[in-house]
Every structure is written in C-alpha cells, then in structure tokens.
Amino acid sequence: MSRLEDVSLPFRKENVARNDYGSNNAYEAGHPDALSTGDEDGKGEVNGQVGGLTDIKTRNAAIAKNKYQKGGKEYNAGTV
C-alpha cells in the first residue's frame, strides 16, 4: 500500500460514516428522500406533485396567476 493510501483510508472511512445512505438504506428511485412527499428533499413525482415543498408552493402560486387555466381558457395547440 502506498503512503497516500495509508493516509487517505482513515479520511475515507470518516466521510463514508457521515453518509446517511448505505447498502441497507440505498438512495434510489423508491427511497422516501427521493420522492416528493411534502418535504424539501424529494423531487420525484408522487400523486402528480413533483419537487420539494418550496417548488410546489411556488408553482401553485404561479398557476393561480395564470390567465390560461383549465375550464375554457386553457392555452394549448387547439386555442392557438
């Protein structure tokens, strides 16, 4: 083993220990922290919602101001 490996292995072990996700709790598509469940972490789609809490609130506020909403005023290829 090189001197660099001797020095770096303890640092690697320390940094890996800080990681919340491991082999028993892998961060993947179905993980709660990867899904949009109403917190700031998740961004994946759940029940038609995508993004973290701030993303959802900002999008809803922008949609509320949109004059082309569903119900007769929707802006799409048929209304252009």
Sine and cosine of phi, psi and omega as CSV:
sin_phi,cos_phi,sin_psi,cos_psi,sin_omega,cos_omega
0.00,0.00,0.66,-0.75,-0.02,-1.00
-0.97,0.22,0.24,-0.97,0.03,-1.00
-0.89,0.46,-0.63,0.78,0.01,-1.00
-0.87,0.49,-0.69,0.72,0.03,-1.00
-0.90,0.43,-0.64,0.77,0.03,-1.00
-0.86,0.51,-0.66,0.75,-0.04,-1.00
-0.98,0.21,-0.59,0.81,-0.13,-0.99
-0.99,0.13,-0.44,0.90,-0.06,-1.00
-0.85,0.52,-0.70,0.71,0.04,-1.00
-0.88,0.47,-0.60,0.80,0.03,-1.00
-0.91,0.41,-0.65,0.76,0.02,-1.00
-0.89,0.46,-0.73,0.68,0.00,-1.00
-0.87,0.49,-0.64,0.77,0.02,-1.00
-0.91,0.42,-0.69,0.72,-0.02,-1.00
-0.95,0.32,-0.61,0.79,0.04,-1.00
-0.91,0.41,-0.57,0.82,0.01,-1.00
-0.90,0.44,-0.46,0.89,0.01,-1.00
-0.97,0.23,-0.33,0.95,-0.06,-1.00
-0.93,0.36,0.80,-0.60,0.01,-1.00
-0.95,0.30,-0.32,0.95,-0.10,-0.99
-0.93,-0.36,0.79,-0.61,0.01,-1.00
-0.71,-0.70,-0.28,-0.96,-0.04,-1.00
-0.91,0.41,-0.50,0.87,0.02,-1.00
-1.00,0.06,-0.27,0.96,-0.06,-1.00
-0.67,-0.75,0.86,0.51,-0.10,-1.00
-0.94,0.35,0.63,-0.77,0.07,-1.00
-0.99,0.11,0.95,-0.32,-0.02,-1.00
-0.58,-0.81,-0.04,-1.00,-0.13,-0.99
-0.82,0.58,-0.56,0.83,-0.04,-1.00
-1.00,-0.03,-0.01,1.00,-0.03,-1.00
-0.94,0.34,0.67,-0.74,-0.01,-1.00
-0.82,0.58,-0.54,0.84,0.00,-1.00
-0.96,0.27,-0.21,0.98,0.01,-1.00
-0.99,-0.14,-0.13,0.99,-0.07,-1.00
-0.96,-0.29,0.47,-0.88,0.03,-1.00
-0.98,0.17,1.00,-0.01,-0.06,-1.00
-0.92,-0.39,0.30,0.95,0.04,-1.00
0.99,-0.16,0.07,1.00,0.09,-1.00
-0.94,-0.34,-0.04,-1.00,-0.04,-1.00
-0.99,0.14,-0.29,0.96,-0.14,-0.99
-0.97,0.24,-0.82,0.57,-0.18,-0.98
-0.96,0.29,0.57,-0.82,0.03,-1.00
-0.82,-0.58,-0.22,0.98,-0.03,-1.00
-0.96,0.27,0.38,-0.93,-0.11,-0.99
-0.96,0.29,0.72,-0.69,0.12,-0.99
-0.62,-0.79,0.85,-0.52,0.03,-1.00
0.80,0.59,0.63,0.77,0.04,-1.00
0.99,0.16,-0.03,1.00,0.04,-1.00
-0.98,-0.18,0.69,-0.72,0.02,-1.00
-0.78,-0.63,0.70,-0.71,0.07,-1.00
0.96,-0.27,0.12,-0.99,0.05,-1.00
-0.97,0.23,0.04,-1.00,-0.05,-1.00
-0.84,0.54,-0.71,0.70,0.00,-1.00
-0.91,0.41,-0.64,0.77,0.04,-1.00
-0.86,0.52,-0.73,0.69,-0.04,-1.00
-0.91,0.42,-0.72,0.70,0.00,-1.00
-0.89,0.46,-0.68,0.73,-0.01,-1.00
-0.91,0.42,-0.68,0.73,0.01,-1.00
-0.90,0.44,-0.69,0.73,0.02,-1.00
-0.89,0.45,-0.62,0.78,0.03,-1.00
-0.91,0.40,-0.63,0.77,0.01,-1.00
-0.93,0.36,-0.63,0.78,0.01,-1.00
-0.92,0.40,-0.58,0.82,-0.01,-1.00
-0.89,0.46,-0.47,0.88,0.00,-1.00
-1.00,0.00,-0.12,0.99,-0.08,-1.00
-0.97,0.24,0.85,-0.53,-0.01,-1.00
-0.98,0.21,-0.21,0.98,0.03,-1.00
-0.98,-0.20,0.94,0.35,0.01,-1.00
-0.99,-0.15,0.20,-0.98,0.04,-1.00
-0.90,0.43,0.44,-0.90,0.01,-1.00
0.96,-0.27,0.62,0.79,0.07,-1.00
0.96,-0.28,-0.38,0.92,-0.02,-1.00
-0.91,-0.40,0.28,0.96,-0.06,-1.00
-0.90,0.43,0.71,-0.71,0.02,-1.00
-1.00,-0.06,0.93,-0.36,0.03,-1.00
-0.47,-0.88,-0.11,-0.99,-0.07,-1.00
-0.87,0.49,-0.50,0.87,-0.01,-1.00
-0.96,0.27,-0.31,0.95,-0.04,-1.00
-0.96,-0.26,-0.02,1.00,-0.04,-1.00
-0.99,0.14,0.00,0.00,0.00,0.00
